[in-house]
């Protein structure tokens, strides 16, 4: 590494980290190291489409090395950061120590179960591709089990889907399940009517989508109801288990429960030297730097920054993107020996989709609903997708889905992969090709067992 260059370390390859790396990628006065646990950048706003079989994982993700391949002064490292030594200006990662002149911490957030982390096993959230494919497996498997069972109570349980949390993610999940059960799957099953699926959206507050105006929130609720989604407001979840949910004294028997109710900041913000708010986010100065450590900056979901109205900025992609670019601007000003500019968020509005031709959008005083809002949602999300290939494949997938009411990624993927050996529990009892159960082998010339060799073992339950 050239000693004359300022070394910038970026932790996290999300919207904030990626935009910061891109903005500094052509500046020959710095060398940039981008560290992320995964090798890809994920377009999280469309993650629910993977969970609901509308898109494949590769459609909304792209390798970080590929995205930044033209930025010759940017180095991408795949690893996990365990701690930050603020006084020593070093980052401790799984691959060793990395020193820095400037540091951007943009690790994002994870789900919060409000002190009930044991609920995660029965109510997965939606932040990663692994979680999205697991949700897809659970939803599709529920319809498969309903198709096979003759027990009416069990069938009703399998066809009941509960979504906890009525923010944009919860609304999009609930609407997508309603749309898929009534249009996509209705022609595919013979013994069960998928249109009878019961979808319940639970919200502890007085209305869904509280960040939108009350009029748009009411419109979204009506659109959900047209897809068969029941909305339970002023309802608090008190227990989640493998058989369902307890909600404000009522019991809902459901095979599939999805969590979209809360988030908490990454654990890296819990170390000494950072001032945190109630949600665990790191408080920053007006230029996004940390108090007493002007060389350290925080952006994205981990950043606690009050906007012009003195309210904390929401954890959404536009905020993270603007903060990442601002960090790069501050570094360039420092190198030019100019004063650091303050960060000012430009609110470009918000939108949420409920289903086919159903969406709401709010940009300042302007409000859109129905097909115009849905079309605007499509254009915005395609525009901000990373890479031409992803944009093209998403356009083709959405066009085909709009014309045919079909979803092309309805694959049930198990976590098992081994055919032989006794590995970890997640590697045992691996279904063979075609779902015929574990393959039994015998020495050459040995006689087959007395039992019928055509008998097949039932595939083991997927690890949840």
Secondary structure, DSSP 4 states (H G I P E B T S, - for coil): --TTSEEEEEE--SHHHHHHHHHHTT-TTEEEEEEESSSEEE-GGGHHHHHTTSS-GGGSEEEHHHHTTT-TTEEEEE--EEEEETTTTEEEETTEEEE-SEEEE---EEE--TT-GGGGGTEE--SSHHHHHHHHHHHHHHHHHHHH---HHHHHHHTEEEEE--SHHHHHHHHHHHHIIIIISTTT-SSS-GGG-EEEEE-SSSSSSTTS-HHHHHHHHHHHHHTTEEEE-S--EEEEETTEEEETTEEEE-SEEEE-S-EEE-GGGGSTT--B-TTSPEE--TTSEETTEEEEEE-GGGEE-B-TTSSBPPS-HHHHHHHHHHHHHHHHHHHTT-PPPPP------EEEEEETTEEEEEETTEEEEHHHHHHHHHHHHHHHSSSHHHHHHHHHHHHHHHHH---TT-----S---SSS--SGGGSS---TTS--PPP---TTPPPPSS-TT--PPPPPPP-
